[in-house]
């Protein structure tokens, strides 16, 4: 019996590898996005708590000015981080689209492989059936030959 071979096996394996690589890239981008969101959340919490951390007693102008500079710098960092989150979201979405496409391509070749396997199995079954039919024909012919020989031998014994 001939062994099953899929003529596009190399392409199929390449598509599997591409899907795995796309999945790894997407996961890495998703981790970066989560990290960027966490950093943004920390900055937003810092901004939200700035007013609470001002002393209740009067403060001098230099302290107030330093506090204002710190608040402005924190707002700028939060704005930059928001932009980073948006870039990371866009990149993650792009990589997710690539992953979906790679998965679809791999599944296409997987279906082609399954169809080739089914054709192979069907052909093997047909070959087996032809062999069984041929074997049955040979056996039937052998029985007919033996019965003719037996019939031919009977009159010779009677004489």
Buried (B, 14 or more C-beta within 10 A) or exposed (E): EEEEEBEEEEBBEBBBEBBEEBBEBBEEBBEBBEEBBEBBEEBBEBBEEBEEEEEEEEEEEEEEEEBEEEBEEBBEBBEEBBEBBEEBBEBBEEBBEBBEEBBEBBEEBEEBBEEBEEEBEEEEEEEEEEEEEEEEEEEEEEEEEEEEEEEEEEEEEEE
